[in-house]
Amino acid sequence: MEKFLSATTDDRLGALRALCVKRGMRREEVTGLLWRDVDLVACRLTVRRSRVMVGGKPLEQPLTKTDTSRREIILTPKTVEALKTHAARQGDEAKEWGESWVDSGQVFTQENGEPLNPAFVTRELGRVAKRLDLPHLGPHGLRHTMATLALEAGVHPLLVKERLGHSPVSVTLDEYTHPAQPAHERAAAQIAAIMRRP
């Protein structure tokens, strides 16, 4: 993850990748994100809509997967800086395109301002992973990774659940986490220590 993020921080979709990896946002959520839902002063954004593929074409929906998918996400100062850099770059692109610029209000767009196709995000992540000689990385895999690392770091499952926008915590624990070998070893040592107590 470090190699992936450090190699892609400065490109035009670096902020999008950061939101997928560090904030656990879905592909459909980042491609549906509007600037009016981002508050860079308060360091937070609100997930209100998603952009999904229907019949091979992208379609914007006001409601996301579940009621809990509609949520507020706290942004770290580093992510805020990445979004500010992205906004400045988008402003430069708008000037370059002039009257041909499409003012969609989307945070992540094509260079002419048109919204991104969610399928493009998946292809782009795969292309970057291949260039860096990394295993295939899709948007869903980035969410899995974020959840696993957070839980292994000791973040409470309910907080991870809220970050991912899941309804029951069982979804987070059962489907979105893959404990690594060191976590298993720590668990075995902790259980053994408990068993030795008087």
Secondary structure, 3 states (H helix, E strand, C coil): CHHHHHHHCCCCCHHHHHHHHHCCCCHHHHHHCEHHHEECCCCEEEECCEEEEECCEEEEECCCCCHHHCEEEECCHHHHHHHHHHHHHHHHHHHHHHHHCCCCCECCECCCCCECCHHHHHHHHHHHHHHCCCCCCCHHHHHHHHHHHHHHCCCCHHHHHHHHCCCCHHHHHHHCCCCCHHHHHHHHHHHHHHHCCC
